[in-house]
């Protein structure tokens, strides 16, 4: 059984032989990992006034079907799972307020917080602002259509767009200010450095060399 406890409750559980798992509190995004509960809650950011938001919804433990069903019922778009015990969620219009309303009303929800532009920029890009070839992921469909147009207008494409699941990936040449501006869009999920894939293992090298056996 996984539970979250503080103060005397934490001490009592540890005295009874429970193991402490601080790592279960953090979620990972391209910009690094963080504890959503340590961030400002979506509920305190004037949620009714937000037209659109990309947020992390983190649960108190391993996500149960009933919890996920309640999240789906809000109408917001569940983009992908985030270790640990979280989901990346996109909301617009009234969905934003409903998403913020989970805080303090759904006991399974540990935290709901907005994803910042810095969270979307990979750590490599943060270290090296001279990198220009990037892969930018946006939401598929109409949710991310405007963001993809903005990205395409910001810099030249280096290869065709690819789509996997809920995410579309564009491969562009962008400056650091252009990346930062695009990252502020709630329909943009991540921006990372890109280089063309290269075969590095022995099997790939033999295939490239043409050393194939007929079946």
N, C-alpha and C positions, 0 to 999 in steps of 0.2 A: 504494500500500500504506500502510495506517495502522498504526503501532506505537506503543507507549508505552515511553518510555525515561527514565532518570534518570542523573544524575552524568556519568561519563565516556562512557557510551553515548549520552546526549543530545548531548554536545559533539561526539562523533565523527560522529553522523548530521548535525548541522547543518553541520559542516565539509565533509561530502560533498555538501552542497547541499539537504538536506531542509528542508522548511518546518515551523515549529513551530506547533501548533494547541492552545493552552491552553484555548480555548473548548469543545473536545470533551470536557472533563472534567466539565462542569457539567450538572445536570438542573434543570428548572424545575417548581415546584409553585406553587399559589396564593400561598403566603407568601413566595415568592422563589426564587432559584436558589442552588445549593450544589454542592460537590464531594462526592459520596457517600463517597469514600475518606477524606475529612477528618472524617467522622462516626464515631461508635462503631459497630463492626460488630455485626450481629445475632448473630453467633457468640459475642460476649463479653457478651451481655445475659441469659444464662441461658435460652437458647432453649427447652430442654426443659420449663421451668417456665411458659412462656407458653401460654395457651389459644388466643390469637388475635393476629394481627399484620398490619398493613398495612405493606408494605416496598417499597423501591426496589431492584431488581436491575439493576446496570449492568454492561455488557460492555466488553471491552477495545477494541472497534471496532464497525463496522457489523454488526448482528446477522445471523448465518447461520442457515439453516433448522435445521441440526443442533443449534445452541445452543438455539434456541427449543423444539425437540422434547425436549431433556433437561430444560428447565424445566417443560414441560407434564407430563412423566412423573412429576414429584414429587407431582402431585395438587392443587397449589395453584391458585388461580384467577388467571389473567392478566387484569388489568382493562383496561389500556391501555398504549400505547407512550408513553415519555417521552423527548424530545430531551434529552441526546444519548445514544444507544445504551443506553437503559434501559427497564425495564418496571415499572409499578406492579402489585404482586402482593399478593393477600390469602391468608393461610394460617390454618388452625385445626388444633388437635389436633397429631397427629404431623407434619403438613405443616410446621409451624413449624420443628421440628428438622431436617427434610430440607432446608428452604430455607436455614437457617443452615449446613448441611453443605456447601453450594456453595463457601463461603469456604475457599480454600486447597486445594480438591480439583478444582474445575473451572477449568482454566487460562484459559478464555475469560471467566470472571467477574472483573470488576475489584473490585466491592464489593457488599455486601448490607447495607442499613441500614434501621432502622425509620423510618416517617414519623411525625413528632411532631404534636401538636395545633396548634402554631404554624405548621407547614408547610401546614395545611389552611385556615387563615384568610387570606383575601385581604389584600393589602397595604393596600387601601383601608380595610378593617375595622380593621386594626392602627393606621392613622393616625387614624381617626375612630370612636371607640367609641360615639358617639351614634347611629350608623346602626342602625336597627331592622329594616327590611325586607330580608330576606336570601333567598338561594337556597341550599338545603343539599342536596348530592348524597350519596346512599348507594348501596350495592351493591344491584342488583336481586335478586329472589328471596328465599329464606330467609336468605341471608347478611346481608341488610340489613333484614330484617323488624322485628327488635326496635329497631334504631336509628330506623327510621321511626316506630314507635309512640312512642318517647321524644321524638322531635322534634315530633310532632303534639301530644303532651301538654304540651310546653314553651311553645308559643305558638300564637296563632290563625293559620289559613291565609288567605292573600290571593288564592290562585287554586288550580286543580287541579294535582295531581301530574303531571309529564310523565316519560316514559321514553325514553331513547335509548341503544341498545347495552347496556352493562353497568351503566348508571347511571340511577337514579331521582332526580328533582329535586322537592323540596317548596319551596313559596314561603310563608314564615312571617314573623311579627313576633316577633323575639327580642331580649332584652337581651344585653349583652356577656358577663355571667357565664353566661347560658344557652348562648350560642354556644360559649364555651370548654369548658363541661362536655360538650356534644355532640361537639365536635371530638376529645375524648379517646377516643371509641369507634372501634375499628379498622374498623368497617363504614362509617364516615363518611369520604368522600373529600375533599370540599371544602365551604367555606362562604364565600359572596361576597355583596356588596351587590347588591340587585335593584331595578330600576325597570322599569316597563312599557315595552316597545319602542315607539318613535315613528318615523314615516316622516320621514326627513331628506333624501332625495335627490329630484331633480326628478320622476322617474317616479312615485315614491310620492305626491308632492304632487298630481300631476295625476290619479292614480287616486282619491285621497281627494276631490278637487274634482269628480269625475264627468266629467272630460274624456276620455271613451273613444270610440274609433272602432269602428264595427261591422265585423266581418270579412266 
